[in-house]
Amino acid sequence: MISKVSMRKVAITLCLAIVTLMLSGMVALPVVAEEAIERFEVDITVKPDSSVEITETIRVNAEGEQIQRGIFRDIPTVLSGEGRRRVRQTLDVLSVKRDGERESYTVDALSTGKRIRIGRASATLPHGTHTYEIRYRINRAARMFQEHDELYWNVTGNFWVFPILEASALVTLPADAEIRELDVFTGRHGATEKAAHMEQLKDNVARFDITQPLAVKEGMTVAVSFEKGTLRSPDVAHEMLYWLLDYREVVGPTALLLVVFLYFFCAWYRVGRSPAKGTIIPRFYPPAGFSPALIHFVYYKGRWEKDGWTAFSAALVSLAVKGLVTLDQEGKKAMTIETTGKVPNSLPPGERVVFDFLREKSPVTTDAKHGGAIQRTKSRFISALKNENRSVFFTSNWGYTLFGLALFVVSILQMLYFNVLEFGVFIFMLLSCIPLLLLLLVMKWARRKPLVVSLVVGAIVAMAIFSYLKHLIGIYHVVGMDLIFIALLLSLAISIIFGTYMGAHTLQGRKVMDEIEGFKMYLETAEKERLNFRDEPDMTVLRYEAILPYAMALGVEKPWTERFENDLTRHAISDVESDYRPHWYSGDGFTSERLSPSMSGITTGVTSAMMAAQPASSSSSGFSSGSSGSSSGGFSGGGGGGGGGGGW
């Protein structure tokens, strides 16, 4: 029989065996190492021209988590200098190695620096320890103060995504330099801790070593001051070049704005100004041989009112007055146009296009069925007027405008090429300008507001959208972005305004314009001022209707009709009684008791009917303060250098 004591011993023995096996198993499990920078060694050599050559030796443990193909190193190149002056440095990568062998790398632009991406996208990095060596040169790294020269340098950078277990920096000054003071700062950005050992090895050599590991987003910054005069001051030419580079976010947009403005102003001054006006006197008849549509075309220098529908409507009323078509108004927009069967001996080119269309399709109703055909007819009508002009009366000078736009585009491309403007930010700016462009298109179609008003309103809307979206997306930190966007808007506005007014009358066109302006003056002259006119023809229905299309083309049909109505009321018109009704028009809205509003309704109704017939458009979808780092103003993350990095 087994005693209770023996049973207890057996149980205890089994428990101990089980625990031992479990512990053995735990010990046997592989230990998963964390990705980290095991050692970060930096060798900095200061040159007399203020540049530095730096060799970074970074030993990392890669476990395929964040470090899959390699690492990347971010290095700032835009800093704040003395007096808050911006300092832009140039980074030249000399070589990159991994485990002693040359390694592939690319250098990408960041908003305020460069990213050295090491490795190949097609190659996976083996797990384990790897040592990277990055050699690069940066100009304008050391700084000159009134009493001393100095290197104030963020050795490791404060924005690594890995902890740094060991870090050291060896600073070598020019041979004739003599170190005056050393300082060091560790921790997160802005910290003033000094968890590092610093030692002057020679007159011109100093070494720094951290005394405790640096956590994620912690770094080490060193400051070395040395005798004044060790560094060479740049000459005047280099100072000017540095200034231009430092403020290229200001210089670039300002230069763009000035170049675009000066070009367009000079071009406009040379070819965009019409010859001087002659003496403008009231004229009782339009220029001989000019149709209403051609007068509209010459008067507005090809800038069609309401996208050409005003001229088209004037041509239609001209055909009606000649007895070739009749107009039947149905409601406010619908209108039926029908030919009378008469065949004209001759017609101006523009009116011939309209008449041929109506004769082929008669009757034509301004509805969706005929909308596309009417739109195409208007396009042919405009082409006929342009062919009739053939730069005889004015020149558009489109070549000068296109060259200015090309200059604008080339300037933007240069800003992109020299990294004054990032491509992604530029695309974002273009998207913000969509409301401005849409507003301009709407105003061009409707002619409701002056061009300048449209540009101002559109620019304000674009700026508001731009300001909102840049904070929403988080790119508000990009240097000079607001100034660049404003310069782009102003340059675009200048291009549009000068391009619009670049056209000019020829000498012959100026003479015709003098006649047109004199004729327009007569049409809109008030009743009491007409007493000064000599030899004015008597008002008749025939004269009123013959001139009505011209008044429409010039936008003065209302005062012309009011004059006719006043003469009609006084019974001063010989060929009609007081009850006047045009034979070529029928509609419910016409009444002879209110002639002026009725005729205005006819002229505006014709234009509205034409515009309503258009087919609908389809829609588719430093950080430094600039003070000496070796004095009380230093901190971790200050000075030049810095940045951070990670794996990819």
VODO-180279 format. One record per residue: y, z, x of N, C-alpha, C in turn; residue in three letters. Coordinates in pm, whole numbers, plus 50000, padded with zeros to 5 digits. Layout:
residues N
YZXYZXYZXALA;...
***
This chain:
residues 648
498825000050086500005000050000501235000050090MET;502184991050055503414990050133504385000450082ILE;504935008150178505855018850138507205013050099SER;507975021450028509335017349988510225015150110LYS;509985022950212510795021450334510555007750397VAL;509285003750400508964990650457509614979450377SER;509574980550245510194970450159511714969550186MET;512314980850205513754981050231514064973950364ARG;513194976550465513404970150595513264955050586LYS;512274950750506512074936250490513284929950423VAL;513814936450321514964931150248516184930050338ALA;516404940550416517564940450507517424929350610ILE;516174927850660515934917350761516214903550704THR;515764900950580516004887950517517504885350497LEU;518214895550454519674893950433520374890650564CYS;519994897650669520604894850799520294880650846LEU;519064876350819518674862850860519504852350785ALA;519674854750655520444845250573521894844550620ILE;522484856250645523874856650692524014849650826VAL;523024851850913523054845451045522994830351034THR;522114825550943522004811150923523314805350869LEU;523914812550774525174807750716526264807050822MET;526354817450902527364817451008527114806351109LEU;525824804151140525484793451233525894779951178SER;525664778251046526034765650982527524763350985GLY;528254774350962529704773050963530214769251101MET;529614775451201530034772251337529714757851371VAL;528594753051314528144739451346528994728851278ALA;529754732851169530554722951098531644717551191LEU;531934704651185532974699151272534344704351234PRO;535164707151333536524711851309537424699651291VAL;538124698851175539014687651147540374690551210VAL;540734682951311542014685151380543154679351298ALA;544314685451308545504680551240546244670751329GLU;546894661051266547704651651341548964658851389GLU;549274657351515550414664251575550814657151703ALA;552024660051749552454655751882552094667051978ILE;551104664552060550624674952151551604677152265GLU;552244666252310553224667752417554254656652407ARG;555534660452427556654651052417557474652652545PHE;557274643552641557994644052768559054633052770GLU;560264636752813561374627152816562014627552954VAL;562154615653013562824614253143564104606153119ASP;565264612453142566564606253114567304604153245ILE;567674591753272568454588453391569824583353347THR;570884590553387572254587053349572824577553454VAL;573424566453407574024556553496575554558453501LYS;576204553953608577664555453618578444548653507PRO;577854538353442578564531453334578364538253199ASP;577854550653199577644558853079576374555253003SER;575624545453050574364542352984573274551653035SER;572174552152962571024560153005569774551552993VAL;568854553653085567524547853075566554559253047GLU;565794557852942564954568752892563504564252888ILE;562644572952935561204571052921560654582652840THR;560094579452724559474589652639557964588252649GLU;557304599052685555844599352690555374608652579THR;554744602852478554394610352357552874610152342ILE;552264621852351550814622852332550544628152192ARG;549824620252113549574623851974548074624751949VAL;547734632451847546354633051799546284625251669ASN;545554614251668545454605551551544134607851479ALA;544234610651348543034613051268542924603351151GLU;543734592551152543644582551046544324586550918GLY;545084597150919545804601250798547144593750792GLU;548134598850864549394591550872549394581750989GLN;548714585151094548614576151210547354567751194ILE;547504555851139546364546951116546394534951211GLN;547584529451233547704517751321548554520851445ARG;549344531351436550214534951547551284544651501GLY;552344545651579553454554451543554734546151539ILE;555774552051481557094545751489558104556151536PHE;559134551251603560174559951659561524555251608ARG;562234563851535563564560651485564614566251580ASP;565544557651621566584561651716567944557851659ILE;568824567551633570174564351584570984556751689PRO;571784547351643572684540051732574124540151681THR;574374546851570575734548351517576034563251512VAL;576974567751594577274581851609578754584351582LEU;579124597151575580514601151563581004605951698SER;582054599651746582584603351877583764612551866GLY;584524613251975585674622151980586724617751878GLU;587304627551808588284624451705587684617451586GLY;586394619751561585654613851448585574598551459ARG;585824593451579585684579151598584224575351596ARG;583914564551528582544559751523582194553051656ARG;581004556051705580514550151830579224542551798VAL;579244529751826578054521451802577424517951937ARG;576184521851953575474519552079574544507552067GLN;574164502352182573204491352189571894496552246THR;570804494152175569474498552218568684486452267LEU;568204487252390567344476952447565994483152483ASP;564944478452419563594483452449563084476152572VAL;562714483652675562254477852802560754475652805LEU;559994485352753558544483652750557944494252658SER;556754491152607555994500552524554534499852567VAL;553934511452591552534511952632551784522152546LYS;550464519852536549564529752475548384531652568ARG;548184543852607547084547252698547124538752825ASP;548344536452876548524529153001548534514152989GLY;548264508652871548244494152851549424490052762GLU;549914477752785551004472752701550564472052555ARG;551464475952467551134476352324552144468052246GLU;551674462052138552554454152052553544463451980SER;554754458251958555754466151886556794456651824TYR;557484461751726558614454651665559784464251657THR;560984458651654562204466751641562884462651510VAL;562964471951417563564469451286564914476451277ASP;565824470151204567164475851185567144486051072ALA;567754497551096568014507550994569514507950967LEU;569924515450868571344515750833572194521050947SER;571684530851023572454536551134571654537051263THR;570704528251279569914528651401568834518151405GLY;567814520651486566704511451503565384518951486LYS;564374511751443563024517151433562094509051523ARG;561484515751619560494509351705559124512051644ILE;558514501751588557214503051522556144498251620ARG;555264507251659554274504451763552894502351699ILE;552224491651739550914488651686550904475551611GLY;549734471651565549574459251490549034462351351ARG;549534455251253549094457551116547624454151098ALA;547114445251181545724440851166544734449351244SER;545234459151321544344467151406544454481851370ALA;543294488351355543254502651324543114510551453THR;543854521251463543854529451584542624538651585LEU;541864539051694540714548351700541184562851690PRO;540354571151627540694585251616540674591751753HIS;541514601951768541534609251894542924609851953GLY;542984613552079544264615252149544704602052211THR;545984598752189546564586652246547934590152305HIS;548244583752415549514586152483550364573552478THR;551544574752420552484563652410553604565552511TYR;553994554652574555134554852665556164544652616GLU;557364549352584558434540752534559584541352633ILE;559944529852689561074529052781562174520852715ARG;563384526452713564494519152652565804523152719TYR;566804514852698568134517152754569154517852639ARG;570084527352648571144528652549572484529552623ILE;573444521352583574754522052646575624532752579ASN;576704536552643577694545952589577064559252547ARG;576104563752626575374576052591576094588352645ALA;576474588152773577234599252830578704597752790ALA;579404609152785580774608852735581734615052836ARG;582984610552826584024615252918585044623452842MET;585294635552891586304644352833587424646452934PHE;588454653752895589614655352983589264662653112GLN;588384672553103588114680953219586724678953278GLU;585854671853209584504669853262583844658053193HIS;582754653353251581884643453190580654650653137ASP;579944644153044578864651652978577814642552917GLU;576584647352920575494641552842575094651852737LEU;575264648352613574914657052500573884649152419TYR;572604653052431571534643852388570464651052308TRP;570144645252195569044650152112567764644052168ASN;566994652152239565874647152318564734642052231VAL;564294650252138563104646852059563424640551926THR;564594643551873564874639851735564434650851641GLY;565134652351529564854663351437564144658851310ASN;563634646851310563064641951184561684635751204PHE;560884642351288559484638651300558694644851185TRP;557674637751139556834643051031555674651051086VAL;555604652451219554554660251284555184671851361PHE;554444682751377554914693351467554814688651612PRO;555654694151697555644691051840555214703751913ILE;554044703351974553484715352036554144718452170LEU;554414708252250555074710052378556114699052395GLU;557254702652455558304692752478559084696552602ALA;559474686352678560274688652798561184676852821SER;562254679152895563194668552927563654670153071ALA;563654659253146564154658953282565374649853284LEU;566544655453319567794647953319568234645753463VAL;568414633053500568854629453634570204622453625THR;571224628253688572564622553689572724613153807LEU;573824605553813574084597253931574054605754059PRO;573764599354170573514606554296574694615254338ALA;575934610854311577094618454355577554628754252ASP;576804630554146577204639954041576834654154080ALA;577564663654023577284677754045577324684953911GLU;576194690553872576104697353743577004709653741ILE;577744711253629578604723053614578014733153517ARG;577364728253411576894737553308575744731153232GLU;574794739653187573654735153107573614742852976LEU;573084736452873572864743352747571754736252672ASP;571134743452578570024737852502570024744052363VAL;569574736252263569514740852124568204735852064PHE;567544744551987566284740951923566324744651776THR;565374739151701565264742251559565614730351473GLY;565854733051345566204722551250567634717851276ARG;568004707051213569334701351235570414711651202HIS;571314713951298572394723451280572104737251336GLY;570854739851375570494753051428571054754751569ALA;571264767351607571784770351742570824779251820THR;569554779151782568564787051856568384781251997GLU;567864789452086567684785152225566264788652271LYS;565274784152193563874786952228563394776952332ALA;564054777052447563714767652554564174773452687ALA;563514769052792563874773052929564594761452995HIS;565724764153063566454753653132566654757753276MET;566614747653364566654750453507567304738653579GLU;568214741753671568814731453756567974729953880GLN;567344718353895566444715954008567204711254132LEU;568234703054112569074698154221570514697854170LYS;571424693254256572814692154213572954682954092ASP;572094672854086572204662753981570974661953892ASN;570084671853898568844671453820568654684653747VAL;568294683753619568014695753539566774693353455ALA;566074704353423564854703453344564934713453228ARG;564384709153113564374717452994562954717552937PHE;562444729352897561114730652837561214740252718ASP;560634736252605560624745352491559664756752519ILE;559964768452463559114780252483558264783252362THR;558444775752255557584777252137557514763752067GLN;556414760951997556264747951932557394745251832PRO;557674732451813558664728151715557934723951588LEU;558354729651476557744726151348558244712451303ALA;557694707851191558134695151133559644695551110VAL;560344684851148561794683551134562564693351221LYS;561964697951328562664705651429562714697551557GLU;563734700051640563864692451763564574700351870GLY;564764693751985565454699952098566604690852141MET;567784696952158568974690052204569464696652332THR;569844688452432570314693952559571744689552584VAL;572464697552662573834694252701573974696752850ALA;574454686652922574644687753066576064682953097VAL;576914691953145578264688053186578304686753337SER;579124677353386579204675053530580614670853567PHE;580844669053695582194667053747582874654953683GLU;584164656953650584974646153598585114635053701LYS;585004622553657585114611153746583784605353788GLY;582694612153752581374606653784581134593553709THR;581584592953584581404581153501582594571853514LEU;582344558853511583404548853519583974546053381ARG;585284545953371585924542453244585854527453223SER;585574522853101585524508453075586914502253087PRO;586964489453124588254482553133588764479452993ASP;589964473652987590624471152859589804461552773VAL;589234451352835588454441552759587244448052694ALA;586554456552770585384463252714585794473452607HIS;586934480152628587424489552527587674482352395GLU;588294470552403588554462852282587244458252218MET;586304453652301585014449452248584284461152182LEU;584314472752246583674484552188584324488152055TYR;585644487252050586334490651924585914481251812TRP;585834468351843585404458751742583984461551696LEU;583104465151790581724468151754581624481151675LEU;582404491151717582344504151649582764502951503ASP;583754494551478584304493651343584014480151280TYR;582854474751311582554461551256582384461951106ARG;582034473451048581964474450902583354473450840GLU;584384476050922585764474350877586304460750921VAL;586064457451048586584444951104585944432951035VAL;584624433451012583934422150951584454418650812GLY;584464428150718584994425050584586464421150586PRO;587264428050671588684424650678588884410550730THR;588124407050834588214393450889587774383150785ALA;586694386350711586234377350605587354374950504LEU;587984385850461589044384750361590224376550414LEU;590634379150537591764372050595591454357250616LEU;590254354450667589884340550693589854332550564VAL;589214338250461589124331150333590504329150273VAL;591334339650275592674338550216593524328450293PHE;593554329550426594394320650506593964306150490LEU;592634303750487592184290050471592644284450336TYR;592354291650228592684286450096594194285150078PHE;594954294550133596414293650119596934281350193PHE;596464279350316596904267750393596474254650326CYS;595234254450276594744242450208595564239650082ALA;595814250250005596614248549882598034244149917TRP;598604250150021599974246850060600084232250102TYR;599004227250162599044213550213598744203250104ARG;597694205550024597264195149930597284199849785VAL;597424212849760597294217849623598584218849546GLY;599684215449609600964216149539601374202349490ARG;601724201649366602174188849310603564185449362SER;603924172749362605294169049400606314176049311PRO;607524177249360608564184349286608824177649151ALA;609154185849052609464180648920610744172248924LYS;610764162648834612004155548811612814162848704GLY;613824156348654614624162248546613854160748415THR;613584171848350612814171748226613784170948108ILE;613694160048032614514158447913613594155847794ILE;613994160047674613144157747556612874142847536PRO;611614139747507611204125947482610544125247345ARG;610894114847271610434113747133609064107347119PHE;608544101747229607254095047222606394099147343TYR;605104098547327604224101347443604324090147544PRO;603864092447667603864081747767603104069547716PRO;603644058047741603054045647690601664043647749ALA;600704040047661599354036947705598464049047725GLY;598944060947691598154073147710597624078047576PHE;596314080147571595694085847452595934100847449SER;595754107447334595904122047329594974129247427PRO;593734124547437592784131147526593194129547672ALA;593704117647709594124115647848595344124047881LEU;596244125547785597404134247808596934148647832ILE;595954153047753595384166447773594784167547913HIS;594064157347953593384157348083594384158148198PHE;595454150348189596454150148296597274162948295VAL;597654167648177598514179548166597834191848224TYR;596544193448195595794205148244595074202348376TYR;595344191048437594754187348566593224188848566LYS;592614184248457591164184248449590544197648414GLY;591354208048394590824221048352590784221148199ARG;589644217648145589504215248002589714228047921TRP;590584227247822590744238347730589514239147639GLU;588954251247627587764253647545586644244047583LYS;586484242447714585384234647770585404220147723ASP;586584214847692586704200847655586734198347505GLY;586474208547424586434206247279587814203547222TRP;588874208947281590224206147233590544191347246THR;590264185547363590504171347384589604162947294ALA;588354167047278587404159847193587904159847048PHE;588384171347001588884172346864590144163946845SER;591024163646946592224155446938591854140646926ALA;590834136347001590374122546992589804119646853ALA;589094129346795588514127446662589604126046557LEU;590634134546562591744133446467592504120446489VAL;592614116046614593264103246641592524091846573SER;591184092146577590394082046506590614082946356LEU;590734095146306590944097046162592304091546120ALA;593344094546197594684089746165594724074446166VAL;593934068246252593884053646260593054047646147LYS;592494056046061591734051145947590314047245979GLY;589784051846093588434047846133587374057646086LEU;587734070446066586774080446019587454089445918VAL;586644096345839587134106645747586454119845780THR;587174130745752586684144145781586564151945652LEU;585394157345627585144165245507584744179345550ASP;585674188845530585434202645574584624210145468GLN;583534216145512582674224045423582584238145479GLU;583384247145424583414260745477584264261245603GLY;584024271645684584854273745802584384265845923LYS;583084262745928582574256346049581944242746023LYS;581214241445915580514228845890581514217945852ALA;581334206145908582194194645880581344182145884MET;581624173045790580924160145787581904149245826THR;581504141145921582354130345973581674117145939ILE;582454108045878581884095345833582834084045868GLU;582284073145917583124061645949583504054345821THR;584654047445826585174040545707584734025945699THR;584154020845804583754006845805584723997845877GLY;585904002945907586873994845981586423993146126LYS;586723981646181586383978946321587673977346400VAL;587923986046496589173985346571589153974046672PRO;590333968746699590433958346802590203964246941ASN;590813975546966590653982147097590863997047079SER;590234004647167590364019147167590404024147311LEU;591084035247336591014041347470589574044847502PRO;589204045047630587794047447669587184059947606PRO;587914071047606587354083347549587104082147401GLY;588064076647327587904075047183586814064747152GLU;586644054947238585584044947217584224051747221ARG;584014061147313582734068347321582474076047192VAL;583484082847141583324090847019583064081746900VAL;583824070946889583674062046774582304055246773PHE;581844050646888580534044146894579434053746850ASP;579534066246889578544076146847578584078146696PHE;579784079446639579904081846496579454069546416LEU;579774057646463579374045646391577864044246389ARG;577194048446497575734047446503575064058046416GLU;575614070146412574964081446345575554084646209LYS;576634078146168577364081846046576444082345924SER;576644092945839577544104345855576944114945949PRO;577834121946020577434132346115577954145646067VAL;577064155246056577444168846017577344177946139THR;578344186346154578354195446269577424207146243THR;576154204546256575144214846234574134214246349ASP;573094222246337572104223046444571394209646465ALA;571264201746359570554189046369571274179546464LYS;572594179046454573364169746536574014176546657HIS;573784189646673574454197046780574214191346918GLY;572954188446949572644183047081573294169647105GLY;573284160947003573884147647017575394148647035ALA;576034157746961577484159646975577814164647115ILE;577004173947165577234179347300577114168147404GLN;576104159747392575934148747488577084138747477ARG;577554136447355578684127447336579934132947402THR;580134146047390581294152047455581204150347607LYS;580014151547663579854149747807580214135547848SER;579764125647770580114111647800581604109347782ARG;582174115947683583614115047656584424120147777PHE;584014131547832584704137047949584534127848070ILE;583334122448087583114113148199584004100948187SER;584184096048064585044084348044586484087448083ALA;586944099448049588304103248086588454104548237LEU;587444110248302587504111548448587524097748514LYS;586714088548462586704075048517588044068148493ASN;588654071248380589944065448349591024070348445GLU;590854082748490591854088448581591684082848722ASN;590444084148777590114079148911591144083449016ARG;591554095849011592504101649107593854094449107SER;594154087348997595444080348989596564090248960VAL;596304099648869597354108748824597274122448892PHE;596104126548930595984139049007594654138749081PHE;594584146849186593354148149264592864162449255THR;591564163949241590994177449227590884184649361SER;590824177049473590694182949607589464191949618ASN;588384187749556587164195849558586604197349698TRP;586864187449783586364188449920586914200749991GLY;588194203449972588804215250034588214228049975TYR;587994228049845587414239949781586004242449830THR;585204231749838583824233349884583774238050029LEU;584674232950111584704237550251585054252350257PHE;585994256750174586334270950170585174279550126GLY;584434274850026583254282349982582194282650092LEU;582044271450163581094271350275581514281150383ALA;582814282050408583334291750506583034305950460LEU;583154308450332582854321450273581374324950294PHE;580504315250266579064317550280578684319650426VAL;579254311450516578954312950659579394326650710VAL;580534331450662581004344750703580034355550660SER;579484354250540578504363950493577234363250578ILE;576794350950609575604349450693575814355650831LEU;577014354450885577294360651015577234375851004GLN;577744381250894577674395750875576224400350864MET;575394392250801573974395550793573304394450930LEU;573664384051004573034381751135573364392851233TYR;574614397551232575044407851326574864421951268PHE;574094423051160573744436051101574964443851052ASN;576074436951028577194443650962576814446550817VAL;576014437950761575554439150623574044437350620LEU;573344446950561571894445850549571534436450435GLU;570454428950454570064418950354569764425550220PHE;569024436650223568704443350097569944448150024GLY;570904453450099572164458050038572934446149983VAL;572884434750053573584422750006573004417949873PHE;571674417849862571044414049735571464423649624ILE;571534436349657571974446449561573414443749516PHE;574274439549610575654436349576575724424049485MET;574894414049514574874402149429574494405749286LEU;573494414349271573084418549137574214425749066LEU;575004433449140576124440649079577224431149035SER;577274419049093578314409249058577944400848937CYS;576734402248886576314394248771577264395948652ILE;577694408348617578644409648505579934401848528PRO;580434401648653581644394048683581434379248658LEU;580314373848704580044359548687579844356048540LEU;579144364848466578954362448323580284362448249LEU;581154371948285582464372648219583274360148248LEU;583224355248371583954343148405583434331148327LEU;582104330348310581544319348232581984320148087LEU;581984332248031582414333947892583884330147877VAL;584724334847969586144331947960586424317147983MET;585624310748067585784296348088585474288847959LYS;584474293747887584094287147762585114289847653TRP;585564302047643586414305847531587904304247561ALA;588294304847687589694304147726590514314547651ARG;589964326547637590664336947562591644344647648ARG;591374346047775592224353847864592534345647989LYS;593684348448053593964341648180592884344548283PRO;592764335548379591724336848481591864349848559LEU;593094353348596593314365448676592864377748598VAL;593164378248468592744389548385591224390448383VAL;590564379148368589104379048367588544384248499SER;589164380048610588694384448741588884399448759LEU;590034404648717590304418948733589324427148650VAL;589154423348524588234430848437586804429848490VAL;586404417848529585054416148582584824424048710GLY;585834424448798585704431948924585584446848897ALA;586354451948801586274466248768584884469648715ILE;584364461048627583014463348573581974462848685VAL;582104452948774581144451748885581204463948977ALA;582414468949006582554480749091581934492949026MET;582134494448893581554505948823580034505548828ALA;579464493748802578004492348807577494494748949ILE;578194489249047577814490949187577834505649227PHE;578894512749189579004526949224577894535149160SER;577574531949035576534539448965575154536749025TYR;574854524049048573514520549095573264525049239LEU;574294524849323574054528649463573694543449473LYS;574264551749384573874565849383572514567649315HIS;572264559349214570984560349144569834556549237LEU;570014546149316568964541449406568944549449535ILE;570104555249571570134563749689570514556449816GLY;571404546349807571824539249928573314541449954ILE;573844552349898575274555049913575644558450057TYR;574664561450143574934565350281575174553550373HIS;574924541350329575064529750417576514528350461VAL;576724527350592578064527550648578884515450601VAL;580104517950550581034507350515580654499050394GLY;579694503550313579204495150205580274492550099MET;581064502750065582104501049963583144490850009ASP;583574491950134584584482650186584044468450188LEU;582794466850228582204453450232582144447550091ILE;581744455749993581634450749856583004446649802PHE;584024454949828585374451549783585844438649849ILE;585574437249979585974424950049585264412749992ALA;583994414249958583254403049897583844399349762LEU;584164409449681584764406749550586104399749564LEU;586954404849653588274398849671588164384749727LEU;587254382649821587074369249878586574359549772SER;585654364249688585164355849579586274352649481LEU;587094362749448588204360449356589214350649414ALA;589514352049543590444342749609589894328549605ILE;588594327149631587974313849628588074307649490SER;587824315749387587854310549249589274306749209ILE;590234315649239591624313049198592184300749268ILE;592064300349401592604288949473591824276249440PHE;590494277549422589714265849385590144260149251GLY;590514269149158590954264749025592274257349032THR;593164261849120594504256049126594684246849248TYR;593584242449306593684233649422594064219449383MET;593754215549259594094202149214595604200149208GLY;596054188149237597494185249238597734171249183ALA;598914169549124599284156349074599694147349189HIS;599414134549172599924124649265601384121649229THR;602034113349310603424109649279603504102949142LEU;602544093949116602534087448985602224097448875GLN;601274106548905600944116748807602104126048778GLY;602914129148880604074137848859605094131148768ARG;605264118048785606184110848696605684111248552LYS;604364109448535603794110348401603934124448346VAL;603734134548432603874148348388605294151248342MET;606294145348408607664147248363607834141948221ASP;607214130548193607284124948058606534133847959GLU;605334138547999604544147047909605294160047879ILE;605874166247981606594178747959607824176547873GLU;608494165147891609624162047804609174159847660GLY;608034153147642607484150947508607074164247444PHE;606444172947521606044186147471607274194447435LYS;608314193347515609554200547486610104196347350MET;610054183447323610534178447195609684183647079TYR;608354183747097607474187746988607644202446949LEU;607984210947044608074225247014609504230347004GLU;610474221147001611864225346989612134230446848THR;612874241546839613194247646709614134238646630ALA;614164241046498614934232646406616404232146442GLU;616994243746471618444244146495618834237146625LYS;617904236246720618224229846846618074214746839GLU;617464209846733617274195346719618584188146692ARG;619614195846652620914189746624621524183446749LEU;621054188246867621574182846992620914169847033ASN;619824166246962619134153946997619894141846944PHE;619964131747025620564119246983619484108646967ARG;619674100346867618764089046843617344093546815ASP;617154105446756615804109846720615294101446604GLU;614094096246615613544088446503613404096946378PRO;613524090546262613354097746137611904102046123ASP;611734113546058610394118646034609784111245916MET;608574106045937607814099545832606374104545841THR;605624102345735604214106045739603504098545851VAL;603824085845865603174077945969603474083746107LEU;604764087646129605124093146260604464106746280ARG;604474115046176603874128346188602384127246224TYR;601654118946152600214117946175599904111146308GLU;600724101746349600474094846476600644104446594ALA;601584113746582601844122946692600974135446683ILE;600414138346565599614150546547598494152046652LEU;597694141746683596644143546785597214147246923PRO;598404141746955599024145447083599464160047082TYR;599994164546969600384178546959599164187646973ALA;598034183446914596794191146931596394191747078MET;596484180547146596074179947286596924189047374ALA;598184191147334599084199547413599214213647357LEU;598514216547247598534229947191599804233347115GLY;600534223347065601794225946993601754219646854VAL;600564218846794600474212946661601174221346555GLU;601264234446576601894243146477603394240546465LYS;604194240946574605624237946558605874223746509PRO;605034214246548605204200446501604974199546351TRP;603974206346301603694206246157604784213846081THR;605294224646136606374232046070607614223346055GLU;607914215146156609054206046145608804195946033ARG;607594190546028607264181145921607374187845784PHE;606924200145773606984207345646608424209945605GLU;609274213445701610684215845668611354203145619ASN;611094191845684611664179245639611114175345503ASP;609844178345480609224175145352609864183445241LEU;610154196145269610764204945170612174200145134THR;612904194745231614274189945206614284175645151ARG;613094170345126612964156545078613604146845176HIS;613414150045306614004141645410613014131345463ALA;611864130245397610844120745441610754109845336ILE;610974097645378611134086745283609824081545225SER;608734082745297607514076045254606514085245185ASP;606964096845134606054105745062606854115344976VAL;606254119444867606854129844785606514143444846GLU;606864154044776606644167544830605164171144837SER;604344164444755602914167544755602194158544855ASP;602114163444980601474155645085600044160245105TYR;599134150645117597744153445149597234142045237ARG;596714145245356596234134545444595064127145380PRO;595114113945388594084105745324592744106545398HIS;592774111045521591564111045604590844124445604TRP;591364134045527590774147445528590594152445386TYR;589474159445365589234166245238588574179645267SER;589044189745192588504203145212589144212845116GLY;588414223445085588914233044987590094241145038ASP;590224242445167591254251145222592624244745230GLY;592754231945193594044225245207594874226545079PHE;596164229845096597094230244984598454225545031THR;599084216944956600374211444997601484221744988SER;601284232444908602314242844898602434250645029GLU;601374251445103601384258545231600894248645337ARG;601754238745364601344227545446601044231645590LEU;601944239445650601764242945791600464250545815SER;600174261345738598884268045759597704258945730PRO;597864250045631596754241245595596464231345707SER;597514225245764597304215745873596804222845999MET;597314235046023596794242746136595324245746115SER;594984248445988593584250945957592724238745982GLY;593294226745955592534214445980592274212846130ILE;593344214046210593194211646354592284221946419THR;592464234746383591584244946441590184243846382THR;590104239446256588794237946194587984227046258GLY;588634216046298587924205246366587354210346498VAL;588184217646575587724222946703586594232946684THR;586754241846585585714251946559584414245346518SER;584524234846436583314227946391582594221346508ALA;583364215446599582754209046715582054219446804MET;582734230746826582154241046912580944247446847MET;580964248846714579834254946645578594246146650ALA;578804233246675577654224146679576904224746810ALA;577434232146909576734232847038575374239347021GLN;574334234247088573034240847084573104253947160PRO;572374263947112572364277047177571714276147313ALA;572284283347410571714283547545570444291847545SER;569474287747625568224295347635568414306747732SER;567764318147705567854329747794566494332747854SER;566474337047975565254340748043565434354448104SER;563964353848070564074366848115564844367248255SER;575704634451457576544635051500576874646451543GLY;576614638151418576704641651367577584649151451PHE;577984644251533578634654551608580094655251572SER;580724666351601582144667951574582964660951679SER;582324656151785583054649851892583444659552001GLY;583184672351982583514682252084582394682952186SER;582654690252291581674691352399580454699052353SER;579264693652382578034700552344577754712452432GLY;578344712852548578084724052637578974735852605SER;579904734052513580724745252469580124750952343SER;580904758852271580364765952154580094756752037SER;580454743752048580294734951932578934728451921GLY;577984731052012576704724052010575734729651910GLY;574724721551877573664725951787572494716451799PHE;571354720751745570164712351745570384700351655SER;570104688651707570344676351630571674669951663GLY;572504676551746573794671051782573674660851894GLY;574814654451923574854645052034574234631652003GLY;574024623852109573384610952093571884612452084GLY;571214601052077569754601552065569344606851930GLY;568214613851927567784620051802566854611151724GLY;567044611551592566174603951504564894611451474GLY;563814604551481562514610551451561454599951455GLY;560444601651373559374591851371558224596351285GLY;557154588751291555984591751211554874581951244GLY;553864581851160552754572651179552714562151070GLY;551974551651098551834541150996550444534951005TRP;
***
